[in-house]
């Protein structure tokens, strides 16, 4: 999967509501964070996105008034992850099991708390999950959790 294929799907499916991107065998997901962010912001009817092999994303800026479910797996060393998704109810972030992952989970959790007030379910899987991240989550006033 790459940017061209993602753009073709976006163009061909103007009312796309749900998208799942899975890899098999030797296939590789080459979608970048900018491309995924663009899809989410442009597809106003997209309510659910699930993607595995998310290791090439780099940074993400998600802005959507329709997205309610987001699942990303195999995340690694995100430079940024910004959310502006007021209707997001469920988020699943599964980070790779690499010790050298430099993702700032505390900042991500703070961002979820600030801009995703309807969040009800959150799962973060990471070897870097710490007490500080949990404290940030509890301090973020997510009433629905």
Backbone torsions as a table, in degrees:
resi	resn	phi	psi	omega
1	UNK	NA	132.3	178.8
2	UNK	-140.2	-175.9	-176.0
3	UNK	-61.3	-38.9	-179.0
4	UNK	-63.9	-45.7	179.7
5	UNK	-64.9	-40.8	178.8
6	UNK	-63.0	-42.0	178.5
7	UNK	-65.0	-39.2	177.9
8	UNK	-63.4	-43.0	178.2
9	UNK	-63.4	-45.5	-179.2
10	UNK	-61.3	-41.8	-179.5
11	UNK	-70.2	-41.9	-176.1
12	UNK	-75.5	-19.6	-176.3
13	UNK	-124.1	75.8	-175.0
14	UNK	-63.8	-24.1	-179.4
15	UNK	-108.7	30.4	-178.2
16	UNK	-57.3	124.9	-179.5
17	UNK	-107.1	-32.7	-176.0
18	UNK	-140.3	138.8	-179.8
19	UNK	-141.9	131.9	175.8
20	UNK	-125.5	127.0	-179.6
21	UNK	-117.5	111.7	179.2
22	UNK	-124.2	149.7	178.1
23	UNK	-109.5	156.3	177.3
24	UNK	-142.6	149.8	177.7
25	UNK	58.5	-123.0	-177.0
26	UNK	-97.5	5.3	-180.0
27	UNK	-66.7	152.7	-176.4
28	UNK	-129.8	140.1	176.0
29	UNK	-92.3	114.8	-178.0
30	UNK	-108.0	16.4	-179.2
31	UNK	-71.2	132.8	178.7
32	UNK	-93.9	168.2	178.4
33	UNK	-61.9	-40.0	179.1
34	UNK	-62.2	-42.5	-179.1
35	UNK	-66.7	-42.4	179.3
36	UNK	-67.4	-40.7	177.6
37	UNK	-61.2	-40.7	179.1
38	UNK	-63.3	-44.7	179.2
39	UNK	-58.5	-47.4	-177.4
40	UNK	-63.9	-40.1	-178.5
41	UNK	-75.2	-30.7	-176.9
42	UNK	-86.5	-26.9	-178.7
43	UNK	-90.4	87.9	-174.4
44	UNK	-67.9	-15.6	179.0
45	UNK	-98.1	-3.8	-177.7
46	UNK	-70.7	117.4	-179.9
47	UNK	-107.9	-21.9	-176.2
48	UNK	-139.9	130.5	176.2
49	UNK	-134.1	125.4	176.4
50	UNK	-129.3	128.0	-177.4
51	UNK	-144.1	132.8	173.9
52	UNK	-106.7	170.3	-176.4
53	UNK	57.3	52.0	-176.8
54	UNK	-92.0	28.7	-171.2
55	UNK	-77.1	-13.0	-177.2
56	UNK	-99.7	13.1	-171.5
57	UNK	-70.9	-36.7	-178.8
58	UNK	74.6	-85.0	177.9
59	UNK	-134.8	153.8	-177.4
60	UNK	-132.6	136.9	171.1
61	UNK	-130.5	101.2	-176.9
62	UNK	-97.8	124.8	176.9
63	UNK	-135.5	112.5	-177.8
64	UNK	-156.4	137.1	175.2
65	UNK	-93.0	-5.4	-177.6
66	UNK	-111.9	-24.2	-174.3
67	UNK	-63.8	124.4	178.8
68	UNK	-117.5	-20.5	-179.4
69	UNK	-133.1	129.5	178.4
70	UNK	-136.3	120.6	176.1
71	UNK	-125.1	121.6	175.8
72	UNK	-129.5	129.9	179.2
73	UNK	-121.6	159.5	-179.6
74	UNK	63.8	32.9	176.5
75	UNK	-67.3	148.1	179.7
76	UNK	-152.0	128.2	172.6
77	UNK	46.1	58.8	175.8
78	UNK	-71.0	130.5	178.7
79	UNK	-76.8	-28.7	176.5
80	UNK	-161.0	155.1	174.8
81	UNK	-149.5	103.9	-176.1
82	UNK	-114.3	133.1	-179.8
83	UNK	-115.5	136.2	166.6
84	UNK	-136.9	71.1	-174.6
85	UNK	-131.0	82.2	-173.3
86	UNK	-64.1	-17.6	-179.1
87	UNK	-106.4	9.0	178.7
88	UNK	-66.3	123.0	-178.8
89	UNK	-109.7	-26.5	-175.6
90	UNK	-138.4	129.7	176.9
91	UNK	-135.1	134.0	179.1
92	UNK	-129.0	114.0	-179.7
93	UNK	-120.6	110.6	-178.2
94	UNK	-111.1	111.8	-178.4
95	UNK	-90.8	151.1	177.7
96	UNK	-60.9	158.1	-175.7
97	UNK	-88.7	31.2	-178.4
98	UNK	-91.8	131.7	-178.9
99	UNK	-65.5	-24.6	-176.1
100	UNK	-87.5	11.7	177.1
101	UNK	-65.6	127.8	-176.1
102	UNK	-108.7	20.4	180.0
103	UNK	-67.4	133.6	178.6
104	UNK	-88.2	91.2	-176.5
105	UNK	-64.9	-33.6	-179.9
106	UNK	-61.4	-43.9	178.5
107	UNK	-64.6	-40.4	178.7
108	UNK	-61.6	-47.6	-178.9
109	UNK	-63.8	-40.7	176.2
110	UNK	-59.4	-43.2	179.1
111	UNK	-63.2	-40.1	177.0
112	UNK	-61.2	-43.4	-178.8
113	UNK	-65.0	-35.5	-177.3
114	UNK	-76.8	-44.7	-169.4
115	UNK	-110.9	5.3	178.6
116	UNK	-129.7	69.2	-172.4
117	UNK	-66.5	-18.8	-178.0
118	UNK	-95.4	7.7	-178.0
119	UNK	-59.2	126.9	-179.2
120	UNK	-114.6	-34.7	-178.4
121	UNK	-127.2	130.0	177.8
122	UNK	-138.1	132.6	175.1
123	UNK	-133.7	122.7	175.6
124	UNK	-123.6	117.9	178.4
125	UNK	-110.6	116.0	-177.8
126	UNK	-160.2	143.7	174.7
127	UNK	-71.0	-13.6	-179.1
128	UNK	-98.6	9.4	176.6
129	UNK	-65.1	125.9	-173.3
130	UNK	-130.4	173.6	176.9
131	UNK	-59.9	-39.0	179.6
132	UNK	-61.9	-37.3	178.9
133	UNK	-66.9	-43.9	178.9
134	UNK	-63.5	-41.2	176.9
135	UNK	-62.5	-40.5	177.9
136	UNK	-63.3	-37.8	178.5
137	UNK	-65.4	-44.1	-179.9
138	UNK	-69.3	-29.0	-179.6
139	UNK	-80.9	-9.6	-173.1
140	UNK	-85.0	4.3	174.6
141	UNK	57.0	41.5	174.9
142	UNK	-83.2	95.2	-173.7
143	UNK	-68.1	-27.9	-175.7
144	UNK	-79.7	-10.9	-177.3
145	UNK	-73.4	NA	NA
